[in-house]
Amino acid sequence: MLFASRDCRLQQLPSETQNCLTNLCCPALNLAILRPRHADLMTNETTTSALPEPTGITCSSPISVEKMRLDALHAYGILDTPREAAFDDITRLAAFVCEAPIAVVNLIDRDRQWFKSEIGLGVRETPLDTSICAHAILQQDLFVVPDTLQDSRFRNNPLVTGDPHLRFYAGALLKTPDGLPLGTVCVLDTQPRLLRPEQTEALQALARQTMAQIELRRLLAQAQESNHYRRRLMAIAGHDLKTPVRTASYAIRKVQRSLSAEQAAPLTAATEALATIDREFTQLAAMASIEGVSATPDLIVFDLADVLGAVVANWQQPALAKGLRLRSVSTRLRVRSHPALLATLLGNLVGNAVKYTECGSVLIGCRRRGANVVVEIVDTGLGMDNANSDALFGAFHQANPRSEGLGLGLWIVRGTAESLGHPLHVRSKLGHGSRFSVELPRA
């Protein structure tokens, strides 16, 4: 992430190799392959071992590795996007687990470092001139500087010698599947220190989870342009993305075991948040699997009340916890649809209403309209203006970036409604709640 002086050194390589590596580096960074003066640097064992001197390197043409890295970063489309709860959860967890006042999800652009999420800084980007992460992305994995005043690269940095007087840095790499470094998940402190092994493990797990989130966003963007996206989403959501979530949960539980009951209590919320993410990945995988099997699911006739009752039962406790009244109007109507997919569709709409309603009620009603039945979810929540309603059903859209979940609920709603052939409508007014309606054939 941030904050390093430009007192950098090329690795102690033959001059021909140094010239080759210089051509590979980013001109804005002026870094190439960096190496600390080990006599002056006190570090964790992650960074103390000397790198072996490369042999047999030839350089017939200046292929720009930095250009490849920047192209990969820009291809993810994540720079300059709004804050998201999933990434804010990661920085909060990193700060808590590592007991650090500053935590950042940081991406290194051509001439700046941009923060997808940060705690303790109050800014979204800074220039590269003072960046420690510009050094960190040249390491293989974890980069730790226990005391910046003992490191010749950073001891004269204005953010070390002046406010905020940074003395400690630890950053775990965000790497693409083919090994290109994009940035870090890092923590900083104003006191020199080290990380405990379980903190190191947790920080690396959070970096893997962050990269999984970034990968998912790129895959979803590609999904909207590809006829084969369902199978890829199913594979990613079902395995690749769930694995780092569970690894992070395991690392946090290990930290909990080393703390007193009082100290470990806040981590319960962290594990619950990761469990929520895991459930959403499972839901996404199920959605992708069902859509991949058939463009139009088999529809059957059933009592609408059965699905409405299950949806209300699932969301009654979260509604009560917020002091909300959740109820469904009784009905004897029978409809033609897919019970499981309809429950997913209506459940996400009710969950969204409960999430964004601070006081009042959420009502599920239904009425006949010709040969169809219209199911409506009406809330007294935040509401929205027309500009926001246009983007409402996009993946990762959240009215409040600090809310729970990944912002996939309404994206799943739209996909499910399209798959079922059920028209979906929304009416809303900022500050006056929202009304979602789904129209399905009456039996």
C-alpha positions as CSV (number, residue, x, y, z in Angstrom):
1,M,0.0,0.0,0.0
2,L,1.3,3.3,0.8
3,F,4.3,5.4,1.8
4,A,7.9,4.8,0.7
5,S,10.7,7.1,-0.3
6,R,12.4,6.7,-3.6
7,D,15.7,5.5,-2.1
8,C,15.4,2.2,-4.0
9,R,18.0,-0.3,-5.1
10,L,18.1,-2.8,-7.9
11,Q,18.9,-6.4,-6.9
12,Q,22.6,-7.2,-7.0
13,L,22.5,-8.6,-10.5
14,P,24.9,-8.6,-13.4
15,S,24.7,-5.3,-15.3
16,E,23.1,-6.8,-18.4
17,T,20.3,-8.3,-16.2
18,Q,19.8,-5.0,-14.4
19,N,19.3,-3.2,-17.7
20,C,16.8,-5.8,-18.8
21,L,14.8,-5.6,-15.6
22,T,14.8,-1.8,-15.8
23,N,13.0,-2.0,-19.1
24,L,10.4,-4.2,-17.4
25,C,9.5,-1.8,-14.7
26,C,6.9,0.9,-14.6
27,P,8.4,4.3,-15.6
28,A,6.1,6.0,-13.1
29,L,7.4,3.9,-10.2
30,N,11.0,3.9,-11.3
31,L,11.4,0.7,-9.3
32,A,12.2,-2.3,-11.4
33,I,13.1,-5.2,-9.0
34,L,13.7,-3.8,-5.5
35,R,15.7,-5.2,-2.8
36,P,16.4,-4.0,0.8
37,R,19.8,-3.4,2.2
38,H,19.6,-6.4,4.5
39,A,22.0,-5.1,7.0
40,D,19.7,-2.1,7.7
41,L,16.4,-3.9,7.5
42,M,14.7,-5.6,10.5
43,T,11.9,-7.9,9.3
44,N,9.8,-11.0,9.9
45,E,11.3,-14.2,8.5
46,T,8.9,-13.8,5.6
47,T,11.2,-11.2,4.1
48,T,14.6,-11.8,5.7
49,S,15.8,-14.6,3.4
50,A,18.0,-13.3,0.6
51,L,16.6,-13.8,-2.9
52,P,18.7,-16.1,-5.1
53,E,20.7,-14.4,-7.8
54,P,18.9,-15.2,-11.1
55,T,21.0,-16.9,-13.7
56,G,20.7,-17.4,-17.4
57,I,18.5,-14.3,-17.9
58,T,18.7,-12.8,-21.4
59,C,16.9,-9.7,-22.7
60,S,16.5,-9.6,-26.4
61,S,13.5,-7.2,-26.3
62,P,12.1,-4.9,-23.6
63,I,8.8,-6.8,-23.0
64,S,6.9,-4.6,-20.5
65,V,5.8,-6.7,-17.6
66,E,4.5,-3.5,-16.0
67,K,2.2,-2.9,-19.0
68,M,0.9,-6.5,-18.6
69,R,0.3,-5.8,-14.9
70,L,-1.6,-2.6,-15.6
71,D,-3.6,-4.1,-18.4
72,A,-4.7,-6.9,-16.0
73,L,-5.6,-4.4,-13.3
74,H,-7.7,-2.2,-15.7
75,A,-9.4,-5.4,-17.1
76,Y,-11.0,-6.0,-13.7
77,G,-12.8,-2.7,-14.0
78,I,-12.6,-2.1,-10.2
79,L,-10.7,1.2,-10.1
80,D,-12.8,4.2,-9.1
81,T,-15.8,2.1,-8.1
82,P,-17.9,2.9,-5.0
83,R,-17.2,1.5,-1.6
84,E,-18.8,-2.0,-1.0
85,A,-19.7,-3.7,2.2
86,A,-17.8,-6.9,1.2
87,F,-14.5,-5.0,1.0
88,D,-15.2,-2.8,4.0
89,D,-15.7,-6.0,6.0
90,I,-12.2,-7.1,4.9
91,T,-10.5,-4.0,6.1
92,R,-12.4,-4.0,9.4
93,L,-11.3,-7.7,9.9
94,A,-7.7,-6.9,9.0
95,A,-7.5,-4.0,11.4
96,F,-9.1,-6.0,14.2
97,V,-7.2,-9.2,13.8
98,C,-3.9,-7.5,13.3
99,E,-4.6,-4.9,16.1
100,A,-3.7,-2.1,13.7
101,P,-5.2,1.5,13.5
102,I,-4.9,1.5,9.6
103,A,-6.0,-1.1,7.1
104,V,-6.4,-0.8,3.4
105,V,-7.4,-2.8,0.3
106,N,-5.0,-1.1,-2.1
107,L,-4.5,-1.3,-5.9
108,I,-1.4,0.1,-7.6
109,D,-2.2,2.1,-10.8
110,R,0.2,3.8,-13.2
111,D,0.8,6.9,-11.1
112,R,-1.3,6.5,-8.0
113,Q,-2.4,4.0,-5.5
114,W,-6.2,3.7,-5.1
115,F,-8.1,2.3,-2.1
116,K,-11.1,0.1,-2.7
117,S,-11.6,0.2,1.1
118,E,-9.7,1.9,3.9
119,I,-9.8,2.4,7.7
120,G,-7.8,5.1,9.4
121,L,-6.8,7.2,6.3
122,G,-9.8,9.1,5.2
123,V,-8.8,9.3,1.5
124,R,-9.5,7.0,-1.6
125,E,-6.1,7.5,-3.3
126,T,-2.6,8.9,-2.9
127,P,0.4,9.4,-5.3
128,L,3.0,6.7,-5.7
129,D,5.8,8.9,-4.5
130,T,5.4,7.7,-0.9
131,S,4.1,4.2,-1.5
132,I,5.4,1.2,0.5
133,C,3.0,-1.0,-1.5
134,A,5.0,-0.1,-4.6
135,H,7.7,-2.1,-3.0
136,A,5.4,-4.8,-1.6
137,I,4.1,-5.8,-5.0
138,L,7.6,-6.7,-6.0
139,Q,7.8,-9.4,-3.3
140,Q,6.6,-13.0,-3.6
141,D,3.9,-12.9,-0.9
142,L,3.9,-11.1,2.5
143,F,6.0,-8.0,2.9
144,V,6.7,-6.8,6.4
145,V,8.6,-3.7,7.6
146,P,8.7,-4.0,11.5
147,D,10.3,-0.6,11.9
148,T,10.4,2.0,9.0
149,L,13.1,4.0,10.8
150,Q,15.4,1.0,10.6
151,D,14.8,0.6,6.8
152,S,16.9,2.8,4.5
153,R,14.1,2.9,1.9
154,F,11.6,4.4,4.3
155,R,13.4,6.2,7.1
156,N,13.3,9.6,5.3
157,N,9.7,9.2,4.0
158,P,7.7,12.3,5.0
159,L,4.9,10.0,6.3
160,V,7.4,8.3,8.6
161,T,9.3,11.5,9.7
162,G,6.0,13.5,10.0
163,D,2.3,12.8,10.3
164,P,1.0,10.1,10.7
165,H,4.5,8.9,11.8
166,L,4.2,5.4,10.3
167,R,6.5,2.9,11.9
168,F,5.1,-0.5,10.9
169,Y,3.8,-2.0,7.6
170,A,2.5,-5.5,6.7
171,G,1.0,-6.2,3.3
172,A,-0.3,-9.5,1.7
173,L,-0.3,-9.5,-2.1
174,L,-3.3,-9.5,-4.4
175,K,-2.2,-11.6,-7.3
176,T,-4.0,-12.6,-10.5
177,P,-4.3,-16.3,-11.3
178,D,-1.2,-15.9,-13.5
179,G,0.8,-14.3,-10.8
180,L,0.6,-10.6,-11.7
181,P,0.5,-8.4,-8.5
182,L,-2.3,-5.8,-8.4
183,G,-1.9,-4.5,-4.9
184,T,-2.2,-5.6,-1.3
185,V,-4.4,-6.0,1.7
186,C,-2.2,-4.2,4.3
187,V,-2.1,-2.9,7.8
188,L,0.0,0.0,9.3
189,D,0.8,1.2,12.8
190,T,2.5,4.1,14.4
191,Q,4.5,1.8,16.6
192,P,7.3,-0.6,15.5
193,R,6.1,-4.2,16.0
194,L,5.8,-7.7,14.5
195,L,2.8,-9.9,13.6
196,R,2.0,-13.1,15.4
197,P,1.9,-16.2,13.1
198,E,-1.9,-16.4,13.4
199,Q,-2.2,-12.7,12.4
200,T,0.0,-13.3,9.4
201,E,-2.1,-16.3,8.4
202,A,-5.3,-14.2,8.7
203,L,-4.0,-11.3,6.7
204,Q,-3.0,-13.7,3.9
205,A,-6.4,-15.3,4.0
206,L,-8.1,-11.9,3.8
207,A,-5.9,-11.1,0.7
208,R,-7.1,-14.3,-1.0
209,Q,-10.7,-13.5,-0.2
210,T,-10.2,-10.0,-1.6
211,M,-8.8,-11.4,-4.8
212,A,-11.7,-13.8,-5.0
213,Q,-14.1,-10.9,-4.7
214,I,-12.4,-9.1,-7.5
215,E,-12.3,-12.2,-9.7
216,L,-16.0,-12.7,-9.1
217,R,-16.8,-9.1,-10.3
218,R,-14.8,-9.6,-13.5
219,L,-16.5,-12.9,-14.2
220,L,-19.9,-11.4,-13.7
221,A,-19.1,-8.6,-16.1
222,Q,-17.9,-11.1,-18.6
223,A,-21.1,-13.2,-17.9
224,Q,-23.3,-10.5,-19.3
225,E,-21.5,-10.8,-22.6
226,S,-21.0,-14.5,-22.8
227,N,-23.4,-17.4,-23.6
228,H,-21.4,-19.8,-21.4
229,Y,-21.3,-17.7,-18.2
230,R,-23.5,-19.9,-16.1
231,R,-21.1,-22.8,-16.0
232,R,-18.2,-20.6,-15.1
233,L,-20.1,-18.8,-12.4
234,M,-21.2,-22.2,-11.0
235,A,-17.6,-23.5,-10.9
236,I,-16.2,-20.3,-9.4
237,A,-19.0,-19.7,-6.8
238,G,-19.1,-23.4,-5.9
239,H,-15.5,-23.9,-5.2
240,D,-12.9,-21.3,-5.9
241,L,-14.6,-18.5,-4.1
242,K,-16.0,-20.5,-1.2
243,T,-12.6,-22.0,-0.3
244,P,-10.9,-18.7,0.6
245,V,-14.0,-17.7,2.6
246,R,-13.8,-20.8,4.7
247,T,-10.0,-20.4,5.0
248,A,-10.6,-16.9,6.4
249,S,-13.1,-18.2,8.9
250,Y,-10.7,-20.9,10.0
251,A,-7.9,-18.3,10.5
252,I,-10.2,-16.1,12.6
253,R,-11.3,-19.1,14.7
254,K,-7.6,-19.8,15.4
255,V,-7.2,-16.2,16.6
256,Q,-10.2,-16.5,18.8
257,R,-8.7,-19.5,20.6
258,S,-5.7,-17.3,21.7
259,L,-8.0,-14.6,23.2
260,S,-10.1,-14.3,26.3
261,A,-13.8,-14.7,25.9
262,E,-14.3,-10.9,26.2
263,Q,-11.7,-10.2,23.5
264,A,-12.9,-12.9,21.2
265,A,-16.6,-11.8,21.3
266,P,-16.3,-9.2,18.4
267,L,-14.9,-11.9,16.1
268,T,-18.2,-13.7,16.3
269,A,-19.7,-11.0,14.1
270,A,-16.8,-11.5,11.7
271,T,-17.4,-15.2,11.3
272,E,-21.1,-14.6,10.9
273,A,-20.3,-12.0,8.1
274,L,-18.1,-14.6,6.4
275,A,-20.9,-17.2,6.8
276,T,-23.3,-14.8,5.0
277,I,-20.9,-14.4,2.1
278,D,-20.6,-18.2,2.0
279,R,-24.4,-18.5,1.8
280,E,-24.6,-16.0,-1.0
281,F,-22.0,-17.9,-3.0
282,T,-24.0,-21.0,-2.5
283,Q,-27.1,-19.2,-3.7
284,L,-25.3,-17.9,-6.7
285,A,-24.1,-21.3,-7.6
286,A,-27.6,-22.8,-7.3
287,M,-29.0,-20.0,-9.5
288,A,-26.3,-20.6,-12.1
289,S,-26.8,-24.3,-12.0
290,I,-30.6,-24.1,-12.5
291,E,-30.3,-21.6,-15.4
292,G,-27.6,-23.7,-17.0
293,V,-29.8,-26.8,-17.1
294,S,-32.8,-25.2,-18.8
295,A,-33.5,-21.7,-20.2
296,T,-37.2,-22.1,-19.0
297,P,-37.6,-24.2,-15.8
298,D,-40.5,-26.7,-15.7
299,L,-43.6,-24.9,-14.2
300,I,-46.1,-26.7,-12.0
301,V,-49.4,-25.7,-10.3
302,F,-49.3,-25.1,-6.5
303,D,-50.8,-23.1,-3.7
304,L,-49.2,-19.6,-3.6
305,A,-49.7,-19.5,0.2
306,D,-47.2,-22.4,0.6
307,V,-44.4,-20.3,-0.8
308,L,-45.5,-17.0,0.9
309,G,-45.6,-18.8,4.2
310,A,-42.1,-20.2,3.9
311,V,-40.7,-16.8,2.8
312,V,-42.3,-15.0,5.8
313,A,-41.1,-17.7,8.2
314,N,-37.5,-17.3,6.9
315,W,-37.5,-13.5,7.4
316,Q,-39.7,-13.0,10.4
317,Q,-36.9,-13.1,13.0
318,P,-34.6,-10.6,11.2
319,A,-37.6,-8.3,10.8
320,L,-38.5,-8.6,14.5
321,A,-34.9,-7.9,15.5
322,K,-35.2,-4.5,13.7
323,G,-38.6,-3.9,15.3
324,L,-40.4,-4.3,11.9
325,R,-43.8,-5.8,11.3
326,L,-43.6,-8.4,8.5
327,R,-46.9,-10.0,7.3
328,S,-48.5,-11.7,4.4
329,V,-52.1,-11.3,3.3
330,S,-53.8,-14.7,3.3
331,T,-54.7,-16.1,-0.1
332,R,-56.2,-19.3,-1.6
333,L,-54.9,-18.5,-5.1
334,R,-53.1,-21.2,-7.1
335,V,-50.4,-20.3,-9.5
336,R,-48.2,-21.9,-12.2
337,S,-44.5,-21.4,-11.5
338,H,-41.4,-23.1,-10.1
339,P,-41.8,-23.2,-6.3
340,A,-38.1,-23.2,-5.4
341,L,-37.2,-20.4,-7.9
342,L,-40.3,-18.4,-6.9
343,A,-39.3,-18.7,-3.2
344,T,-35.8,-17.5,-4.1
345,L,-37.2,-14.5,-6.1
346,L,-39.7,-13.4,-3.4
347,G,-37.3,-14.2,-0.6
348,N,-34.7,-11.9,-2.0
349,L,-37.3,-9.1,-2.5
350,V,-38.5,-9.5,1.1
351,G,-34.9,-9.7,2.4
352,N,-34.1,-6.5,0.5
353,A,-37.1,-4.8,2.0
354,V,-36.2,-5.8,5.6
355,K,-32.6,-4.7,5.0
356,Y,-33.5,-1.2,3.9
357,T,-36.5,-0.5,6.2
358,E,-35.5,1.0,9.5
359,C,-39.0,1.4,10.9
360,G,-42.5,0.5,10.0
361,S,-43.5,-2.6,8.1
362,V,-43.0,-5.0,5.1
363,L,-46.2,-6.3,3.6
364,I,-46.6,-9.2,1.1
365,G,-49.9,-9.0,-0.8
366,C,-51.4,-10.6,-3.9
367,R,-54.3,-9.9,-6.2
368,R,-55.8,-11.1,-9.4
369,R,-55.1,-9.3,-12.7
370,G,-56.9,-11.0,-15.6
371,A,-55.4,-14.5,-16.1
372,N,-52.5,-13.7,-13.8
373,V,-51.7,-13.1,-10.2
374,V,-49.6,-10.1,-9.0
375,V,-47.6,-10.6,-5.9
376,E,-46.4,-7.3,-4.3
377,I,-43.8,-6.6,-1.6
378,V,-44.4,-3.1,-0.1
379,D,-42.1,-1.5,2.4
380,T,-41.8,1.8,4.3
381,G,-38.0,1.9,3.8
382,L,-35.5,4.2,2.2
383,G,-37.0,4.3,-1.3
384,M,-35.0,5.6,-4.2
385,D,-35.1,8.1,-7.0
386,N,-35.4,7.2,-10.7
387,A,-31.6,7.3,-11.3
388,N,-31.0,4.7,-8.6
389,S,-33.8,2.5,-9.8
390,D,-32.2,2.1,-13.2
391,A,-29.2,0.4,-11.7
392,L,-31.1,-1.4,-9.0
393,F,-30.9,-4.9,-10.5
394,G,-27.2,-4.8,-11.3
395,A,-24.8,-7.2,-9.6
396,F,-23.2,-5.8,-6.4
397,H,-25.6,-2.8,-6.3
398,Q,-26.3,-1.7,-2.7
399,A,-28.3,1.3,-1.6
400,N,-26.1,1.4,1.5
401,P,-22.5,0.3,0.9
402,R,-22.2,-0.6,4.6
403,S,-25.1,-3.1,4.5
404,E,-24.7,-6.8,4.8
405,G,-24.2,-9.2,1.9
406,L,-22.6,-8.8,-1.5
407,G,-25.4,-6.9,-3.3
408,L,-26.4,-9.9,-5.4
409,G,-30.0,-10.2,-4.1
410,L,-31.8,-8.1,-6.7
411,W,-29.5,-9.3,-9.5
412,I,-30.6,-12.8,-8.7
413,V,-34.2,-11.6,-8.6
414,R,-34.0,-10.2,-12.1
415,G,-32.3,-13.4,-13.4
416,T,-34.9,-15.6,-11.8
417,A,-37.8,-13.6,-13.0
418,E,-36.4,-13.7,-16.6
419,S,-35.9,-17.4,-16.3
420,L,-39.4,-18.0,-15.1
421,G,-41.0,-15.5,-17.6
422,H,-42.5,-13.5,-14.8
423,P,-42.6,-9.8,-15.4
424,L,-41.0,-7.7,-12.6
425,H,-41.8,-4.1,-11.8
426,V,-40.7,-1.6,-9.2
427,R,-42.2,1.7,-8.1
428,S,-40.4,3.8,-5.5
429,K,-40.0,7.3,-4.2
430,L,-37.0,8.5,-2.2
431,G,-37.9,8.6,1.5
432,H,-41.3,6.9,0.9
433,G,-40.6,3.3,0.5
434,S,-40.7,0.9,-2.5
435,R,-43.2,-1.5,-4.1
436,F,-41.9,-4.5,-6.0
437,S,-44.4,-6.6,-8.0
438,V,-44.1,-9.9,-9.7
439,E,-46.7,-11.2,-12.2
440,L,-47.2,-14.9,-12.6
441,P,-49.9,-17.1,-14.4
442,R,-52.9,-18.1,-12.3
443,A,-53.8,-21.8,-12.4
